[in-house]
Amino acid sequence: MPSVKWLISKKMVHWNLAAVVGVPGVGKTSLCRRASESLGYTYVNYGELMLELACERDLAHNLSELFKLNINIQHEIWRAAALKIKDKCNVLVDLHGIDHSKSGYILSLPIEILKPDIIVMIESSYDNIILRRQMDILKKQRIIENLKVFTEHNNLLKDSMAVCSVILGCNFIILDNNNFDNSLHQLKKVLDK
């Protein structure tokens, strides 16, 4: 049975916007899609929404092109995506939380626009994530990080999300995804109002 770590409060509150974050390949998209279908929440994949906005502006036609755009243009699209979600109700947003770029790590949870009521970080073992990334290479361009870089990325994500939860005054939960069915059950339990 996966462990659920409650970092801010053990008392769950009604939420309108939940942010589910995790490093690429942790399984958050599969978990979010299944949980939102089961619980009836609106699911938004932040990267896909950004790509949709970039396509509408004829700036990029795939994620690889999107992330090769000038950082200022990417930021404008990132902001436009947040504004599109801002006033929706019962939304489950799937995003990385922080992204690793050539210039370092960038916070990708737009807390100045989106105010999640709950942040759920999905974690998994390095071996499981690498296996998922290798299987995912056909669908998405996935970087295979070494253990040191992966650990740094995951730790910075955890620290960043803990800080964001304090700033926002929202719950922060860490959920282990080494068994999909157990993790889905735990995520639905956390998100069910």
Helices and strands as residue ranges (DSSP letters): E 4-6, E 17-21, H 28-39, E 42-45, H 46-56, H 63-66, H 71-85, E 91-95, E 98-101, E 104-107, E 118-123, H 126-136, H 147-168, E 171-176, H 180-191
